[in-house]
Amino acid sequence: MSDVTPASPLRDWLADPAAGQVLRGMLAAQGQSEDALSPALGLPLEQLVRLAGETFPPGLMEVLVTAAETGVVPEELPIAPPAATAPAAEPAASVEIGTPEPWTEQVTPGRFDGRTVVVTGAASGIGRAVAARIVREGGRVVAVDVSERVADLAADLGGSVVPVTADITAPASAQAVLSAAGGRVDGLANVAGVMDDDAAVHEVDDEIWDRVMRVNVDGPMRLMRAVLPGMLAAGGGRIVNVVSEAALRGSAAGAAYTTSKHALVGLTRSSAYQYAGTGVRVNAVAPGAVATGIPVPAPAPYGSARTARMRVAIPGLAMAEELAASITFLLSEDSVNINGAILPSDGGWSVA
């Protein structure tokens, strides 16, 4: 009997003799090889299924679990030959490379004791992971999201979360957030963001462009503008803006998203300089590919074909909790002497 479970990483499922055949058979039926799964090898299978939605055949999870438990591959599924029977290419060198150890979140008790941190995009994905990490480390979170599902976070984490349903692009929302915080904000994590449709400039839709700029640039600026006077009066504060791999290169997304994230880098660096020496530090985290399920508009034909060529360099798909580790580090006192940094948290994609 196999010891893989739905919480096991995808690489373990591919290594299972029976379940691995089922997965390769599914891919073969779609005209793909297991290379298509390489960015997601470290993801728990159950998380991958949630993100894949309708592209993951209904009932396949149950089939995989049964195959792993019994060692029997169902005959009715299209099955590719086991990987072990395929001729293997000779390695370029005789260096032996083992399987990476799975990462486990290491909570630091008390790191945010007595501190109030505003987190946007807190209903799901990276924002939710950041909020949860701060609460587990003793902090109070003002959780902001346009979705009413942000109330679920408070229900899950308790009284240390103050949920605020608000559109950060609306001018009045910043004051509502300040009021919910009770006047004092020790940290701000601008996580909320929206994707574009990979459009090149000649394909740009005005509505998508405007929305991307409002959410990704205007919203963070307004919240920074609201919390900074209090931080200056208190003699300190931490602001972390979540930018993107698209803030570091031109080939990761469309014109609108790329422009917005480059603009947010500019806002980060300008603010870091302007407030240096005041006790306020402003930094940014640039994620690569992250398993968040963020909605993506239907791709624009020309731009998406171009960006697809570069995405083959993605080292892997990170979990939201991994990004939360980077973001909460910069929000904490542990980031002393770091100001104006743009931290790539992308598994090395930015060096490719």
C-alpha positions in Angstrom: 0.0 0.0 0.0 1.3 3.4 -1.0 1.9 6.1 1.7 0.9 9.0 -0.6 -2.1 11.1 0.4 -4.0 14.0 -1.2 -1.7 16.3 0.8 1.5 14.7 -0.7 3.3 16.7 -3.3 2.7 16.0 -7.0 6.2 14.6 -7.4 5.4 11.8 -4.9 2.2 10.9 -6.9 4.2 10.7 -10.1 6.8 8.5 -8.4 4.0 6.1 -7.3 4.0 3.1 -9.7 0.2 2.9 -10.2 -0.9 6.5 -9.6 2.0 7.8 -11.7 0.8 5.8 -14.7 -2.7 7.2 -14.2 -1.4 10.8 -14.3 0.8 10.1 -17.3 -2.1 8.5 -19.1 -4.3 11.5 -18.4 -1.6 13.8 -19.8 -1.0 11.5 -22.9 -4.7 11.7 -23.7 -4.3 15.5 -23.8 -1.3 15.2 -26.0 1.1 16.3 -23.3 4.0 14.8 -21.3 4.7 15.0 -17.6 7.0 18.0 -18.4 3.8 20.1 -18.4 3.6 19.5 -14.6 7.1 20.4 -13.8 6.3 23.9 -12.3 3.8 22.2 -9.9 5.9 19.2 -8.7 6.1 20.6 -5.1 2.4 21.4 -4.8 0.1 19.1 -2.8 -2.1 17.2 -5.2 -5.3 18.4 -3.5 -4.3 22.0 -4.0 -3.4 21.4 -7.6 -6.9 19.9 -8.2 -8.5 22.9 -6.7 -6.6 25.2 -8.9 -7.1 23.2 -12.0 -10.8 23.3 -11.7 -12.6 21.8 -14.7 -9.3 20.9 -16.4 -8.8 18.1 -13.9 -11.2 15.3 -14.9 -14.0 14.8 -12.3 -13.5 11.8 -10.1 -9.8 11.4 -11.1 -8.7 12.1 -7.5 -10.6 9.1 -6.3 -9.1 7.0 -9.1 -5.6 8.1 -8.1 -6.2 7.3 -4.4 -7.5 3.9 -5.3 -4.7 3.1 -7.7 -2.1 4.2 -5.0 -3.8 2.1 -2.3 -4.2 -1.0 -4.4 -1.4 -0.8 -6.8 -3.8 -1.6 -9.6 -4.2 0.7 -12.7 -7.8 0.8 -14.1 -7.9 -0.6 -17.6 -10.4 2.0 -18.9 -8.1 4.9 -18.4 -5.6 5.9 -21.1 -2.3 4.9 -19.6 1.2 5.9 -20.8 4.0 3.4 -20.2 5.7 3.8 -16.8 8.5 6.3 -16.8 11.0 3.6 -15.8 10.5 1.7 -19.1 11.3 4.7 -21.2 14.9 5.0 -22.4 16.7 7.5 -20.1 19.0 10.2 -21.4 22.6 10.1 -20.1 23.2 12.8 -17.5 25.6 15.6 -18.4 27.6 14.8 -15.3 27.7 12.1 -12.6 26.4 14.4 -9.9 23.6 12.8 -8.0 20.6 15.1 -7.2 18.2 14.1 -4.5 14.5 15.1 -4.0 14.2 18.5 -2.3 12.9 18.4 1.2 9.3 19.7 1.5 9.1 23.1 3.1 7.4 23.5 6.5 6.2 26.8 7.7 8.1 27.9 10.9 6.0 30.2 13.0 7.9 32.7 15.2 5.7 33.2 18.3 5.4 36.8 19.4 7.0 38.4 16.4 4.0 40.6 15.9 2.9 41.0 19.5 1.1 44.4 20.0 1.2 45.2 16.3 -1.6 46.0 13.9 -1.0 45.2 10.3 -3.3 46.0 7.3 -3.4 43.3 4.7 -5.2 43.8 1.4 -6.5 40.9 -0.7 -6.9 39.0 2.5 -9.9 36.8 1.5 -7.7 34.3 -0.5 -4.3 33.4 -1.8 -1.2 35.3 -0.7 -3.2 37.9 1.3 -5.0 35.2 3.4 -1.7 33.4 4.0 0.0 36.7 5.2 -2.9 37.5 7.5 -2.9 34.0 9.0 0.8 34.1 9.6 0.7 37.4 11.3 -2.2 36.3 13.6 -0.3 33.1 14.5 2.7 35.2 15.4 0.7 37.4 17.8 -0.4 40.3 15.6 -3.8 41.9 14.9 -4.8 42.1 11.3 -7.1 44.5 9.5 -8.1 42.2 6.7 -9.3 44.1 3.6 -10.8 42.6 0.5 -13.5 43.5 -2.1 -15.0 40.1 -1.5 -17.3 39.5 1.5 -15.5 36.2 1.9 -13.0 38.2 4.0 -15.4 37.6 6.9 -14.6 33.9 6.7 -11.0 34.7 7.6 -12.2 36.3 10.9 -14.4 33.3 11.6 -11.4 31.0 11.1 -8.8 33.0 13.0 -10.9 34.7 15.7 -10.9 38.2 17.2 -7.4 39.1 16.1 -8.9 39.7 12.6 -10.9 42.8 11.8 -12.6 42.2 8.4 -13.2 45.2 6.1 -15.1 44.6 2.9 -13.9 47.5 0.7 -12.8 48.4 -2.8 -9.3 49.8 -2.4 -9.7 51.8 -5.6 -12.5 53.9 -4.0 -11.1 57.0 -2.3 -13.2 56.6 0.8 -11.9 53.0 1.5 -8.6 54.2 2.9 -10.4 56.1 5.7 -12.6 53.1 6.4 -9.5 50.9 6.8 -7.9 53.5 9.2 -11.1 53.6 11.3 -11.1 49.8 11.5 -7.5 49.8 12.7 -8.4 52.2 15.5 -6.1 54.9 14.3 -2.8 53.0 14.6 -1.2 50.9 11.8 2.2 49.4 12.4 2.4 47.6 9.1 0.8 47.6 5.6 0.9 44.7 3.2 -0.4 45.8 -0.2 -1.2 42.3 -1.6 -4.4 42.8 -3.6 -3.9 42.8 -7.4 -5.5 41.8 -10.6 -4.1 40.3 -13.8 -4.4 41.5 -17.3 -5.0 39.4 -20.4 -1.4 39.2 -21.6 -2.2 41.8 -24.3 0.5 43.6 -26.2 0.0 47.3 -26.6 -1.8 47.1 -29.9 -4.3 44.7 -28.3 -4.9 46.6 -25.0 -8.5 47.0 -23.9 -9.2 50.3 -22.2 -11.4 48.8 -19.5 -8.8 46.2 -18.6 -6.0 48.8 -18.6 -8.0 51.1 -16.3 -8.9 48.4 -13.8 -5.4 47.0 -13.6 -4.0 50.5 -12.9 -6.6 51.3 -10.3 -6.2 48.1 -8.4 -2.4 47.6 -8.8 -1.2 51.2 -8.5 -3.9 53.6 -7.3 -5.2 51.4 -4.4 -1.7 50.8 -2.9 -0.8 54.5 -3.2 -4.0 55.6 -1.4 -3.5 53.2 1.5 0.1 54.2 1.8 -0.9 57.9 1.8 -3.5 57.1 4.6 -1.2 55.2 7.0 2.0 57.1 6.6 1.2 60.1 8.8 0.4 57.8 11.7 3.6 55.8 11.1 5.7 59.0 11.0 4.1 60.3 14.2 4.8 56.9 15.9 8.4 56.9 14.7 8.2 53.8 12.6 6.2 51.4 10.4 6.7 48.8 7.7 5.2 48.8 4.3 5.5 45.9 1.9 4.1 46.2 -1.7 3.6 42.9 -3.6 4.9 43.5 -7.1 5.6 40.6 -9.4 8.1 38.9 -11.6 6.5 41.2 -14.2 8.1 44.2 -12.3 11.6 42.8 -13.1 11.2 42.0 -16.8 9.0 42.6 -19.8 8.2 39.0 -20.7 6.1 37.8 -17.8 2.7 39.4 -18.5 0.9 41.8 -20.7 1.5 45.5 -21.2 -1.0 46.6 -18.5 0.1 44.3 -15.7 3.8 44.8 -16.5 3.4 48.6 -16.5 1.4 48.6 -13.2 4.0 46.5 -11.4 6.9 48.6 -12.7 5.0 51.6 -11.4 4.6 50.0 -8.0 8.3 49.4 -7.8 8.8 53.1 -8.5 6.4 54.0 -5.8 8.2 51.7 -3.4 11.6 53.1 -4.2 10.5 56.7 -4.1 8.9 56.2 -0.7 11.8 54.3 0.7 14.1 57.3 -0.2 11.6 59.9 1.0 11.1 58.3 4.4 14.6 57.0 5.1 15.7 57.8 8.6 12.2 58.2 10.0 11.7 54.7 11.2 9.4 53.9 8.2 10.8 51.3 5.8 9.2 50.5 2.5 10.1 47.3 0.5 8.5 45.1 -2.1 8.3 41.4 -2.8 8.3 40.1 -6.3 6.6 36.7 -6.6 7.0 34.3 -9.5 4.4 31.7 -10.2 2.2 31.2 -7.2 -0.7 28.8 -6.7 -3.4 31.3 -5.8 -6.1 30.7 -8.4 -6.2 34.5 -9.2 -8.7 35.0 -12.0 -7.1 35.6 -15.4 -9.1 37.2 -18.3 -9.2 35.3 -21.7 -5.8 35.7 -23.2 -5.1 38.2 -26.0 -3.9 36.2 -29.0 -0.7 38.0 -30.0 0.6 38.9 -26.5 -0.1 35.6 -24.9 1.7 33.7 -27.6 4.8 35.8 -27.0 4.8 35.6 -23.2 4.2 31.8 -23.3 7.7 31.4 -24.8 9.3 32.7 -21.6 7.2 30.9 -19.1 9.0 27.7 -19.8 11.8 29.1 -17.5 9.5 29.1 -14.4 11.4 27.0 -11.9 8.2 25.9 -10.0 4.9 26.9 -8.6 5.1 28.3 -5.0 2.4 28.0 -2.4 0.9 31.2 -0.9 2.4 30.3 2.5 5.9 30.5 1.0 5.2 34.0 -0.2 3.8 34.9 3.2 7.1 33.9 4.8 8.9 36.5 2.6 6.4 39.2 3.1 6.1 38.8 6.9 9.9 38.9 7.2 9.9 42.3 5.6 6.9 43.4 7.8 8.8 42.4 11.0 11.6 43.9 13.0 13.8 41.1 11.5 14.1 43.2 8.4 16.0 46.0 10.2 18.4 47.9 7.8 16.4 46.8 4.7 14.8 49.7 2.9 13.9 50.1 -0.7 14.6 46.5 -1.5 12.7 44.6 -4.3 12.9 41.0 -3.0 12.4 38.4 -5.8 10.6 35.4 -4.1 10.4 33.4 -7.3 12.5 30.3 -6.9 15.2 31.8 -9.1 13.1 32.7 -12.1 14.5 36.3 -12.2 18.1 35.0 -12.7 17.1 32.8 -15.7 
